[in-house]
């Protein structure tokens, strides 16, 4: 697994074997831009997942309400179905007002 942490904005290419991946990322960002980097390597996916989990916890709660394992499994399925229903409504569309 390769790290996909973007280098600092003022990063430079070192042309050494130990910094090959860093140099590749610096060149890619300078050629295509930071937004292309984020799209290509999926940077920011963790934040989206954490936001979704936070949404579930705010609406449903941080704990399961049942005690028995079988009931907890059913409750998990119900929560998953509810989240799928929410997602079927679509994502919010943000528009910049200038």
BAVOZA-282623 format. One record per residue: x, y, z of N, C-alpha, C in turn; residue number from 0; residue in one letter. Coordinates in Angstrom, 2 decimals, padded with zeros to 5 digits. Atoms other than C-alpha are relative to their C-alpha. Layout:
BEGIN
+---------+---------+---------+---------+---------+---------+---------+---------+---------+-----+------+
|     n.X |     n.Y |     n.Z |    ca.X |    ca.Y |    ca.Z |     c.X |     c.Y |     c.Z |  nr | rest |
+---------+---------+---------+---------+---------+---------+---------+---------+---------+-----+------+
|       X |       Y |       Z |       X |       Y |       Z |       X |       Y |       Z | NUM |    A |
...
+---------+---------+---------+---------+---------+---------+---------+---------+---------+-----+------+
***
This chain:
BEGIN
+---------+---------+---------+---------+---------+---------+---------+---------+---------+-----+------+
|     n.X |     n.Y |     n.Z |    ca.X |    ca.Y |    ca.Z |     c.X |     c.Y |     c.Z |  nr | rest |
+---------+---------+---------+---------+---------+---------+---------+---------+---------+-----+------+
|  000.85 | -001.17 |  000.00 |  000.00 |  000.00 |  000.00 |  000.90 |  001.24 |  000.00 |   0 |    X |
| -000.80 | -001.22 |  000.12 |  001.37 |  003.38 | -000.97 | -000.65 |  001.13 |  000.77 |   1 |    X |
|  000.58 | -001.15 | -000.68 |  000.95 |  006.49 |  001.13 | -000.49 |  001.03 | -001.00 |   2 |    X |
|  000.54 | -001.01 |  000.92 | -001.23 |  009.10 | -000.54 | -000.15 |  001.35 |  000.71 |   3 |    X |
|  000.00 | -001.29 | -000.68 | -000.43 |  012.06 |  001.68 |  000.64 |  001.01 | -000.93 |   4 |    X |
| -000.60 | -000.97 |  000.92 |  000.13 |  015.13 | -000.48 |  001.18 |  000.70 |  000.65 |   5 |    X |
| -001.14 | -000.72 | -000.55 |  003.51 |  016.78 | -000.04 | -000.35 |  001.47 |  000.23 |   6 |    X |
|  000.27 | -001.42 | -000.23 |  003.69 |  020.39 |  001.20 | -000.01 |  000.79 | -001.31 |   7 |    X |
|  000.12 | -000.82 |  001.20 |  002.93 |  023.14 | -001.29 |  001.35 |  000.45 | -000.54 |   8 |    X |
| -001.32 | -000.45 |  000.44 |  006.59 |  024.19 | -001.40 |  000.99 | -001.15 | -000.18 |   9 |    X |
| -000.86 |  001.17 |  000.14 |  007.96 |  020.64 | -001.90 |  000.78 |  000.05 | -001.31 |  10 |    X |
| -000.86 |  000.03 |  001.19 |  010.82 |  020.11 | -004.36 |  000.39 | -001.44 | -000.30 |  11 |    X |
| -000.45 |  001.32 |  000.44 |  012.05 |  017.10 | -006.33 |  001.46 | -000.17 |  000.41 |  12 |    X |
| -001.36 |  000.25 | -000.49 |  015.19 |  015.54 | -004.78 |  000.82 | -000.89 | -000.91 |  13 |    X |
| -000.68 |  000.92 |  000.93 |  016.03 |  012.94 | -007.49 |  000.95 | -000.95 |  000.71 |  14 |    X |
| -000.77 |  001.02 | -000.71 |  017.28 |  010.34 | -005.00 | -000.87 | -001.25 |  000.08 |  15 |    X |
|  000.79 |  001.24 | -000.02 |  016.26 |  006.67 | -004.84 | -000.97 | -000.08 |  001.18 |  16 |    X |
|  000.85 |  000.10 | -001.18 |  014.81 |  007.03 | -001.34 | -001.23 |  000.89 | -000.09 |  17 |    X |
|  001.12 | -000.95 |  000.09 |  012.48 |  009.86 | -002.39 | -000.75 | -000.13 | -001.33 |  18 |    X |
|  000.62 |  000.18 |  001.31 |  011.18 |  008.38 | -005.65 | -001.51 |  000.24 |  000.03 |  19 |    X |
|  001.45 | -000.17 | -000.08 |  007.52 |  008.25 | -004.53 | -000.35 |  001.47 |  000.26 |  20 |    X |
|  000.21 | -001.42 | -000.30 |  007.70 |  011.76 | -003.07 |  000.21 |  000.84 | -001.26 |  21 |    X |
| -000.28 | -000.75 |  001.23 |  009.25 |  013.06 | -006.30 | -001.11 | -000.19 | -001.03 |  22 |    X |
|  001.09 |  000.28 |  000.93 |  006.54 |  011.36 | -008.35 | -001.23 |  000.85 |  000.35 |  23 |    X |
|  001.16 | -000.78 | -000.42 |  003.80 |  013.02 | -006.28 |  000.20 |  001.49 | -000.24 |  24 |    X |
| -000.27 | -001.43 |  000.21 |  005.46 |  016.44 | -006.46 | -000.14 |  000.35 | -001.47 |  25 |    X |
|  000.11 | -000.26 |  001.44 |  005.78 |  016.21 | -010.25 | -001.45 | -000.06 | -000.46 |  26 |    X |
|  001.39 |  000.16 |  000.41 |  002.20 |  014.99 | -010.64 | -000.83 |  001.22 |  000.41 |  27 |    X |
|  000.76 | -001.15 | -000.48 |  000.80 |  017.82 | -008.53 |  000.38 |  001.26 | -000.76 |  28 |    X |
| -000.42 | -001.19 |  000.75 |  002.88 |  020.43 | -010.35 | -000.52 | -000.04 | -001.44 |  29 |    X |
|  000.48 |  000.13 |  001.38 |  001.79 |  019.07 | -013.76 | -001.52 |  000.12 | -000.09 |  30 |    X |
|  001.46 |  000.12 |  000.15 | -001.90 |  018.32 | -013.15 | -000.80 |  000.80 |  001.02 |  31 |    X |
|  000.71 | -000.76 | -001.03 | -002.81 |  020.19 | -009.95 | -000.43 | -000.88 |  001.16 |  32 |    X |
|  000.35 |  000.73 | -001.23 | -003.88 |  019.23 | -006.45 | -001.35 | -000.70 | -000.12 |  33 |    X |
|  001.32 |  000.64 |  000.14 | -007.48 |  018.47 | -007.46 |  000.08 | -001.29 | -000.80 |  34 |    X |
| -000.20 |  001.23 |  000.77 | -006.35 |  015.92 | -010.05 |  000.64 | -001.06 |  000.89 |  35 |    X |
| -000.63 |  000.93 | -000.94 | -004.15 |  014.34 | -007.35 | -001.05 | -000.62 |  000.92 |  36 |    X |
|  001.02 |  000.50 | -000.93 | -007.08 |  014.06 | -004.95 | -000.96 | -000.96 | -000.69 |  37 |    X |
|  000.91 |  000.89 |  000.73 | -009.31 |  012.51 | -007.62 |  000.68 | -001.31 | -000.36 |  38 |    X |
| -000.69 |  001.21 |  000.44 | -006.69 |  010.03 | -008.86 |  000.26 | -000.96 |  001.16 |  39 |    X |
| -000.41 |  000.86 | -001.11 | -005.58 |  008.74 | -005.45 | -001.07 | -000.15 |  001.08 |  40 |    X |
|  001.08 |  000.16 | -000.97 | -008.90 |  009.02 | -003.60 |  000.25 |  000.69 |  001.32 |  41 |    X |
| -000.29 | -000.74 | -001.23 | -007.54 |  011.49 | -001.08 | -001.26 |  000.69 |  000.47 |  42 |    X |
|  001.20 | -000.60 | -000.55 | -010.33 |  012.63 |  001.21 | -001.13 | -000.99 |  000.21 |  43 |    X |
|  001.05 |  001.00 | -000.18 | -012.34 |  009.38 |  001.20 | -000.26 | -000.26 |  001.48 |  44 |    X |
|  000.16 |  000.25 | -001.43 | -011.69 |  008.89 |  004.92 | -000.92 |  001.04 |  000.63 |  45 |    X |
|  000.85 | -001.06 | -000.54 | -013.30 |  012.24 |  005.71 | -001.46 | -000.24 | -000.36 |  46 |    X |
|  001.38 |  000.29 |  000.41 | -016.40 |  011.23 |  003.73 | -000.59 | -001.14 |  000.82 |  47 |    X |
|  000.47 |  001.14 | -000.80 | -016.65 |  007.93 |  005.60 | -000.28 |  000.44 |  001.43 |  48 |    X |
|  000.20 | -000.47 | -001.37 | -016.21 |  009.62 |  008.98 | -001.23 |  000.90 |  000.11 |  49 |    X |
|  001.19 | -000.85 | -000.01 | -018.89 |  012.17 |  008.09 | -001.26 | -000.85 | -000.04 |  50 |    X |
|  001.16 |  000.89 |  000.09 | -021.30 |  009.35 |  007.18 | -000.23 | -000.70 |  001.34 |  51 |    X |
|  000.15 |  000.67 | -001.30 | -020.61 |  007.51 |  010.46 | -000.50 |  000.99 |  001.05 |  52 |    X |
|  000.46 | -001.03 | -000.93 | -021.07 |  010.75 |  012.39 | -001.49 |  000.27 | -000.19 |  53 |    X |
|  001.42 | -000.22 |  000.31 | -024.40 |  011.27 |  010.65 | -000.86 | -001.12 |  000.58 |  54 |    X |
|  000.74 |  001.14 | -000.53 | -025.55 |  007.77 |  011.61 | -000.09 |  000.10 |  001.52 |  55 |    X |
| -000.01 | -000.08 | -001.46 | -024.51 |  008.26 |  015.24 | -000.88 |  001.14 |  000.52 |  56 |    X |
|  000.84 | -001.12 | -000.42 | -026.25 |  011.64 |  015.47 | -001.48 | -000.35 | -000.10 |  57 |    X |
|  001.42 |  000.29 |  000.25 | -029.52 |  010.31 |  014.07 | -000.49 | -001.23 |  000.76 |  58 |    X |
|  000.45 |  001.27 | -000.56 | -029.65 |  006.78 |  015.48 |  000.53 | -000.21 |  001.41 |  59 |    X |
| -000.62 |  000.21 | -001.31 | -027.30 |  006.83 |  018.47 |  001.30 | -000.75 | -000.16 |  60 |    X |
| -001.33 |  000.61 |  000.08 | -023.82 |  005.58 |  019.23 |  000.00 | -001.46 |  000.42 |  61 |    X |
|  000.04 |  001.38 | -000.48 | -024.95 |  002.27 |  020.75 | -001.22 | -000.72 | -000.56 |  62 |    X |
|  001.16 |  000.81 |  000.35 | -027.23 | -000.58 |  019.85 | -000.93 | -000.05 |  001.22 |  63 |    X |
|  000.97 | -000.06 | -001.08 | -030.40 | -000.67 |  021.92 | -000.34 | -001.37 |  000.58 |  64 |    X |
|  000.37 |  001.34 | -000.45 | -030.82 | -004.44 |  022.23 |  001.18 | -000.68 |  000.69 |  65 |    X |
| -001.04 |  000.70 | -000.76 | -028.91 | -006.86 |  024.47 |  000.43 | -001.31 | -000.64 |  66 |    X |
| -000.33 |  001.31 |  000.56 | -029.09 | -010.24 |  022.76 |  000.74 |  000.15 | -001.32 |  67 |    X |
| -000.80 | -000.04 |  001.22 | -026.66 | -010.98 |  019.95 | -000.87 | -000.09 | -001.24 |  68 |    X |
|  000.89 |  000.14 |  001.17 | -029.41 | -012.09 |  017.57 | -000.75 |  001.30 | -000.26 |  69 |    X |
|  000.72 | -001.26 |  000.16 | -031.35 | -008.90 |  018.20 |  000.92 |  001.11 | -000.49 |  70 |    X |
| -000.97 | -000.99 |  000.46 | -028.21 | -006.80 |  017.72 |  000.29 | -000.17 | -001.48 |  71 |    X |
| -000.22 |  000.23 |  001.42 | -027.64 | -008.46 |  014.36 | -001.17 |  000.53 | -000.82 |  72 |    X |
|  001.19 | -000.53 |  000.70 | -031.21 | -007.65 |  013.30 |  000.00 |  001.52 |  000.02 |  73 |    X |
| -000.05 | -001.46 | -000.12 | -030.79 | -004.10 |  014.57 |  001.04 |  000.58 | -000.96 |  74 |    X |
| -001.02 | -000.44 |  000.95 | -027.60 | -003.75 |  012.52 | -000.50 | -000.03 | -001.43 |  75 |    X |
|  000.57 |  000.10 |  001.35 | -029.42 | -004.91 |  009.39 | -001.01 |  001.12 | -000.22 |  76 |    X |
|  000.99 | -001.08 |  000.13 | -032.23 | -002.43 |  010.04 |  000.70 |  001.34 | -000.18 |  77 |    X |
| -000.75 | -001.26 |  000.13 | -029.72 |  000.41 |  010.50 |  000.62 |  000.10 | -001.39 |  78 |    X |
| -000.61 | -000.01 |  001.34 | -027.91 | -000.58 |  007.28 | -001.05 |  000.30 | -001.06 |  79 |    X |
|  001.07 | -000.27 |  000.96 | -031.21 | -000.61 |  005.38 | -000.46 |  001.45 |  000.07 |  80 |    X |
|  000.39 | -001.40 | -000.16 | -032.10 |  002.79 |  006.80 |  001.03 |  000.93 | -000.63 |  81 |    X |
| -001.06 | -000.81 |  000.61 | -028.73 |  004.24 |  005.75 | -000.06 | -000.11 | -001.53 |  82 |    X |
|  000.15 |  000.16 |  001.45 | -029.20 |  002.78 |  002.26 | -001.19 |  000.80 | -000.53 |  83 |    X |
|  001.16 | -000.81 |  000.40 | -032.62 |  004.44 |  002.11 |  000.37 |  001.48 | -000.03 |  84 |    X |
| -000.45 | -001.40 | -000.01 | -031.08 |  007.79 |  003.11 |  000.86 |  000.30 | -001.21 |  85 |    X |
| -000.90 | -000.23 |  001.13 | -028.40 |  007.41 |  000.46 | -000.73 | -000.04 | -001.33 |  86 |    X |
|  000.74 |  000.06 |  001.26 | -031.00 |  006.62 | -002.19 | -000.64 |  001.35 | -000.33 |  87 |    X |
|  000.56 | -001.32 |  000.25 | -032.34 |  010.16 | -001.78 |  000.97 |  000.88 | -000.76 |  88 |    X |
| -001.01 | -000.77 |  000.73 | -029.08 |  011.45 | -003.28 |  000.82 |  000.88 |  000.93 |  89 |    X |
| -000.89 | -000.87 | -000.76 | -026.31 |  013.74 | -002.15 | -000.48 |  001.45 | -000.12 |  90 |    X |
|  000.31 | -001.43 |  000.06 | -026.71 |  017.40 | -001.36 |  000.85 |  000.65 | -001.08 |  91 |    X |
| -000.72 | -000.72 |  001.04 | -025.72 |  019.70 | -004.19 |  000.31 |  001.39 |  000.53 |  92 |    X |
| -000.43 | -001.31 | -000.49 | -023.70 |  022.72 | -003.11 |  000.31 |  000.89 | -001.20 |  93 |    X |
| -000.22 | -000.97 |  001.08 | -023.69 |  025.79 | -005.34 |  000.63 |  001.23 |  000.61 |  94 |    X |
| -000.69 | -001.19 | -000.48 | -021.32 |  028.69 | -004.89 | -000.73 |  001.24 | -000.47 |  95 |    X |
|  000.66 | -001.27 |  000.33 | -023.09 |  032.04 | -004.77 |  001.05 |  001.09 | -000.03 |  96 |    X |
| -001.02 | -001.04 |  000.09 | -020.88 |  034.81 | -006.03 | -000.61 |  001.38 | -000.09 |  97 |    X |
+---------+---------+---------+---------+---------+---------+---------+---------+---------+-----+------+
***
